[in-house]
Amino acid sequence: MKKRLGAFAKQHGLNSALVFRSFYFSRLATRVFRHDPDGWLLKGGQALLLRYPTQARLSRDIDLQRSTAESAQEALSALLDAAALDLEDFFTFSPTSMVEHSNEIGGAKQTFTVTLGTRVLDTIKVDLVAGRYPTGTPEKVSLASSSLMPWPDDWPFVQLYPLADHVADKICAMYERHRGAASSRFRDLADLLLISQQESLSGTAVQIALSSEVHRRTRLGTDLTLPDRFIIPDPSWVRGYPTAAAEVVGLRGCLSLTDAQVAAEAFITPMLNGASAGRWNPHTSAWSNAG
């Protein structure tokens, strides 16, 4: 395992620790979706890695949504049951600390110690959410598509958070403010631009998802006002964005904020001002008039 994953990291110029951690995430996700195939949604960076293997950034945690839970405690109980499954792969995920999100109802972060046999390998974190309902239909993808190892070979299908909702989530995260401070989620813009280079999106689906997500966040008291066109959230993005963009190895261009702003004007502005009624074409980098 060490030799194969290390060689992959070196070949693609990736952080080897994050490559190993991504593999551990996949073994935990295997337990989660074996335990309850229809009860979870995979979100965040790990979902993007399944959509775009070797192109999306390597994530430092895994985001899971419990579809049938109304509280963080209910979702946590299901997660711990799943993590305890013995899949005869010699991995053990032992829960340690748990912290409920202070800025979100139904959210928590659970930490696990990862052990292979008797050797402690790493500590990983799971961002857990409950009580959310996406507007789109989840997509099923095999975890095998991200596997770098010939064994284990028991990869299940997982449910991905719908893409339109994923896009809406990232747009809102870029523009929400906390205690008056602007967002520093530079990676969300890089992720959105990667999506724009890979996917054909329904403008109507994104508009529905965006409206729903804005309503959900503001109802919970989040300071969020979307602009009617793409704007840089804060001057700190001039320095912060390029570092985040460099981690998205499949991103074509858009490595400086100046270049990213041009691409974001084409992709994000029509979603903000309601002009994205048709479909996004990743080949022409434009919204069409036909849905």
C-alpha positions in Angstrom: 0.0 0.0 0.0 2.7 2.5 1.0 4.7 1.8 -2.2 1.7 2.1 -4.6 0.1 5.2 -3.0 3.5 6.9 -2.6 4.3 6.3 -6.3 0.9 7.7 -7.3 1.5 10.9 -5.3 5.0 11.3 -6.8 3.8 10.7 -10.4 1.1 13.4 -10.1 3.0 15.8 -7.9 0.5 15.4 -5.0 0.9 15.6 -1.2 1.6 12.0 -0.3 0.0 12.4 3.2 -3.3 13.6 1.6 -3.2 10.7 -1.0 -2.9 8.2 1.9 -5.7 10.0 3.8 -7.9 9.9 0.7 -7.5 6.1 0.7 -8.5 5.9 4.4 -11.5 8.1 3.7 -12.5 5.6 1.0 -12.3 2.7 3.4 -14.5 4.5 5.9 -17.0 5.5 3.1 -17.1 1.8 2.1 -18.3 1.0 5.6 -20.8 3.8 5.6 -22.4 2.8 2.3 -22.3 -0.9 3.1 -24.1 -0.3 6.3 -26.9 1.8 4.8 -26.6 2.3 1.0 -29.5 4.7 0.7 -29.1 6.6 4.0 -26.1 8.8 3.2 -24.9 11.4 0.7 -21.2 12.1 0.1 -20.5 15.8 -0.2 -17.5 18.2 -0.4 -14.1 17.5 -1.8 -14.4 13.7 -1.7 -17.5 13.9 -3.9 -15.5 16.0 -6.4 -12.7 13.4 -6.4 -15.2 10.7 -7.4 -16.5 12.9 -10.2 -13.1 13.9 -11.4 -10.4 11.4 -10.2 -6.9 12.8 -10.4 -8.2 16.3 -11.2 -10.0 17.6 -8.1 -8.1 18.7 -5.0 -7.3 16.2 -2.2 -9.5 17.0 0.8 -8.4 17.1 4.4 -11.7 15.7 5.7 -14.8 13.9 4.4 -18.3 15.4 4.3 -21.3 13.1 4.9 -24.9 13.9 5.1 -27.4 11.6 6.8 -30.5 11.7 4.6 -32.9 10.3 7.2 -31.6 12.0 10.4 -33.0 15.2 11.8 -30.2 15.8 14.4 -26.5 15.6 14.6 -26.7 13.0 17.4 -28.9 10.8 15.3 -26.5 11.0 12.3 -23.6 10.4 14.6 -25.1 7.2 16.0 -25.5 5.9 12.5 -21.9 6.9 11.6 -20.4 5.1 14.6 -22.4 1.9 13.8 -21.1 2.0 10.2 -17.5 2.7 11.2 -17.5 -0.3 13.5 -18.2 -2.7 10.6 -15.5 -5.4 10.1 -14.9 -5.7 6.4 -11.8 -8.0 6.9 -9.5 -5.4 5.4 -7.5 -5.0 8.6 -8.6 -1.4 9.0 -10.1 -0.1 12.2 -11.7 3.3 12.7 -11.9 4.2 16.4 -13.9 7.3 17.3 -12.2 9.8 19.5 -13.5 13.4 19.9 -16.7 14.9 18.6 -17.6 18.6 18.4 -21.0 20.0 17.3 -20.9 22.9 14.9 -21.4 26.1 16.6 -22.7 27.9 13.5 -25.0 25.3 12.1 -27.9 23.3 13.5 -27.6 19.6 12.8 -23.8 19.6 12.1 -20.9 18.0 13.9 -17.3 17.0 13.3 -16.3 13.4 14.4 -12.6 12.4 14.7 -11.4 8.8 14.1 -8.1 7.2 14.7 -7.2 4.9 11.7 -5.4 1.7 12.5 -4.1 -1.0 10.1 -3.7 -4.2 12.1 -2.0 -2.9 15.2 -0.3 0.1 13.6 -1.8 3.6 14.1 -1.7 5.3 10.7 -3.5 8.6 10.9 -6.3 10.7 12.4 -9.2 11.7 10.1 -12.2 14.0 10.5 -15.7 13.6 9.3 -17.9 16.6 8.8 -21.4 15.4 9.5 -24.7 17.1 8.6 -28.4 16.2 9.1 -31.7 17.9 8.4 -30.9 19.1 4.9 -32.8 18.2 1.8 -31.2 18.8 -1.6 -33.4 19.9 -4.5 -31.9 17.5 -7.0 -31.6 13.8 -7.3 -28.5 12.1 -5.9 -26.1 10.4 -8.3 -24.7 6.9 -7.7 -21.0 6.3 -8.5 -18.9 3.3 -7.6 -16.1 4.0 -5.1 -13.9 1.7 -7.3 -13.4 4.7 -9.7 -11.2 6.3 -7.1 -9.3 3.2 -6.0 -5.6 3.1 -6.4 -5.2 -0.4 -4.9 -6.0 -3.9 -6.4 -7.3 -4.9 -3.0 -9.6 -4.5 -1.2 -12.1 -4.9 -4.1 -15.3 -4.6 -2.2 -16.1 -1.0 -3.3 -19.8 -0.1 -3.0 -21.8 2.4 -4.9 -22.1 5.7 -3.1 -24.6 8.5 -3.4 -23.2 11.9 -4.4 -24.8 15.2 -3.3 -26.6 16.5 -6.5 -24.3 18.7 -8.6 -26.7 21.7 -8.8 -26.9 21.7 -5.0 -23.2 21.3 -4.7 -22.7 24.4 -6.9 -25.3 26.4 -4.9 -23.6 25.4 -1.6 -20.2 26.7 -2.8 -21.6 29.9 -4.1 -23.3 30.6 -0.8 -20.2 29.7 1.1 -18.2 32.2 -0.8 -20.4 35.1 0.1 -21.6 34.4 3.6 -20.0 36.5 6.4 -19.1 35.5 9.9 -19.0 38.3 12.5 -18.7 40.8 9.7 -15.7 39.0 8.1 -15.7 38.0 4.5 -15.3 34.4 3.5 -11.8 33.0 3.0 -13.0 29.8 1.2 -10.7 30.4 -1.7 -11.0 26.7 -2.7 -14.7 27.0 -3.4 -14.0 29.3 -6.4 -11.3 26.9 -7.7 -13.8 24.0 -7.3 -16.5 25.8 -9.1 -14.2 26.6 -12.0 -13.2 23.0 -12.2 -16.9 22.0 -12.4 -17.4 24.6 -15.1 -14.7 22.9 -17.2 -16.1 19.5 -16.8 -19.9 19.6 -16.6 -23.0 20.6 -18.6 -25.3 22.1 -16.0 -29.0 23.0 -16.1 -29.4 26.6 -15.3 -32.9 26.0 -14.0 -31.7 23.3 -11.6 -29.0 25.6 -10.2 -31.5 28.5 -9.8 -33.8 26.2 -7.7 -30.9 24.9 -5.6 -29.5 28.4 -5.1 -32.8 29.8 -3.9 -33.3 26.9 -1.6 -29.8 27.2 -0.1 -30.0 30.9 0.4 -33.3 30.5 2.2 -32.0 27.7 4.4 -28.9 29.7 5.5 -30.6 33.0 6.1 -33.4 31.2 8.1 -30.7 29.9 10.4 -29.4 33.5 10.9 -26.4 33.3 8.5 -25.2 36.7 7.2 -25.6 36.1 3.5 -26.4 38.5 0.7 -25.6 37.3 -2.8 -24.4 39.9 -5.3 -26.0 40.2 -8.7 -22.7 39.4 -10.4 -19.4 37.7 -9.5 -17.3 39.9 -7.3 -14.2 39.0 -5.3 -15.4 38.6 -1.7 -12.3 40.3 -0.1 -8.9 41.7 -1.1 -7.3 38.8 0.8 -8.4 36.6 -2.2 -5.6 38.1 -4.3 -3.0 36.3 -2.3 -5.1 33.4 -1.0 -6.8 32.1 -4.2 -3.7 31.1 -6.2 -2.5 28.7 -3.4 -5.9 27.1 -3.3 -6.1 26.9 -7.1 -2.7 25.2 -7.3 -4.2 22.3 -5.4 -6.8 21.6 -8.0 -4.5 19.7 -10.3 -7.0 19.4 -13.2 -7.9 23.0 -13.4 -7.0 24.5 -16.8 -5.8 28.0 -16.4 -7.5 30.1 -13.8 -4.5 29.9 -11.5 -4.3 33.6 -10.9 -7.3 35.5 -9.5 -7.3 37.8 -12.6 -7.8 34.8 -14.9 -10.3 33.2 -12.5 -12.4 36.3 -12.4 -12.8 36.2 -16.2 -14.0 32.6 -16.0 -16.2 33.3 -13.0 -17.9 36.2 -14.8 -19.0 33.8 -17.6 -20.0 30.9 -15.3 -21.2 32.4 -12.0 -22.6 35.8 -12.9 -25.6 34.4 -14.9 -26.4 32.1 -11.9 -26.4 35.1 -9.6 -28.5 37.4 -11.8 -31.0 34.8 -13.1 -29.8 34.8 -16.7 -28.7 31.1 -16.6 -32.0 29.7 -17.8 -30.5 27.4 -20.3 -27.5 25.0 -20.1 -23.9 25.6 -19.3 -21.6 24.3 -22.1 -18.1 23.4 -20.7 -16.6 23.3 -24.2 -17.7 26.9 -25.1 -17.6 28.2 -21.6 -21.0 29.8 -22.1 -24.6 29.5 -21.1 -27.0 28.6 -23.9 -30.6 29.8 -24.3 -32.1 26.3 -24.6 -32.6 24.4 -21.4 
